[in-house]
Amino acid sequence: MTHEYTILTGGVIAGVPTEPAPTAIAWAADTVLAVGGDEEVLAISRGDSHVADLRGATVRPFAGTPLEAGAPADFEVLDPATAAVIAVVRDGCVVTGEIPGLEID
């Protein structure tokens, strides 16, 4: 069974202690596939990925949930202007709110 990838670029990926700070995250089903720079993460796409530009929004892990390859795709997306939560992703699905520019059938 294969799953389409979802890739978010152009953001701030919080809670990941790497330099340079990551700007993109990719996941399939309920698992994070990659966290890193935009080009690095986009390179894993097989061409059928859902891609959205975060426009500076922050992706923040839930307490105790790392944002790294192999980890559960559980996180919040925060508005870049207000830091309010605009979307909640659990098990790879947007369960509350929406991620601007991301359309998943």
C-alpha positions in Angstrom: 0.0 0.0 0.0 1.3 3.5 -0.9 0.3 6.8 0.5 0.6 10.2 -1.1 3.0 12.5 0.6 2.0 15.8 2.2 4.7 18.5 2.2 4.6 21.8 3.9 7.3 24.4 3.0 8.2 28.0 3.8 7.6 27.7 7.5 9.3 27.5 10.8 9.6 23.9 12.2 9.9 24.3 15.9 11.4 21.8 18.3 14.0 20.5 15.9 17.5 21.2 17.2 19.3 21.4 13.8 21.2 24.1 12.0 20.1 25.6 9.8 16.6 25.6 11.3 14.2 23.5 9.2 11.5 25.1 7.1 9.7 22.1 5.7 8.1 18.9 6.8 6.7 15.9 4.9 4.5 13.0 6.0 2.6 10.1 4.6 -0.3 8.4 6.3 0.5 8.9 10.0 4.3 9.1 9.9 6.8 12.0 9.4 9.0 11.2 6.4 11.4 14.2 6.5 12.1 17.5 8.2 14.6 19.9 6.8 15.0 22.7 4.2 12.5 23.3 1.5 14.6 21.9 -1.3 15.7 18.9 0.7 12.1 17.9 1.7 10.6 18.6 -1.7 13.2 16.3 -3.2 11.5 13.2 -1.6 8.3 13.9 -3.6 7.4 11.2 -6.1 5.3 13.7 -8.1 2.0 13.0 -6.5 2.5 15.0 -3.3 0.2 17.5 -1.8 2.3 20.6 -1.3 1.5 23.8 0.6 3.5 27.0 1.4 3.2 27.8 5.1 4.0 31.4 4.4 5.9 31.7 7.6 3.6 29.7 9.8 5.1 27.6 12.6 4.7 23.9 12.9 5.0 22.9 16.6 5.1 19.4 17.9 2.8 18.3 20.7 4.5 17.9 24.0 6.7 14.8 24.0 6.2 14.2 20.2 9.4 14.8 18.2 9.2 16.1 14.7 11.7 13.7 13.0 11.6 11.0 10.4 9.7 8.0 11.6 7.8 9.9 14.3 4.0 10.2 14.4 2.6 13.0 12.3 1.1 14.9 15.2 1.5 18.7 15.4 -0.1 22.1 15.4 0.3 24.9 12.8 0.4 28.4 14.2 -0.5 31.6 12.4 2.7 33.6 11.7 1.1 36.9 12.8 -0.8 36.0 15.9 0.8 32.6 17.0 -2.8 31.3 17.3 -3.3 27.6 16.4 -4.9 27.5 12.9 -4.7 23.7 12.4 -4.2 20.5 14.3 -2.7 17.4 12.6 -3.2 14.1 14.4 -2.2 10.8 12.8 -1.4 12.7 9.6 -4.9 14.1 9.2 -6.0 17.7 9.7 -8.5 17.3 12.5 -9.1 20.9 13.4 -8.8 24.1 11.3 -7.1 24.2 8.0 -3.6 24.7 6.5 -3.8 27.5 4.0 -3.1 26.3 0.4 -3.5 22.6 1.4 -6.2 20.7 -0.4 -6.5 17.0 0.3 -9.3 15.0 -1.3 
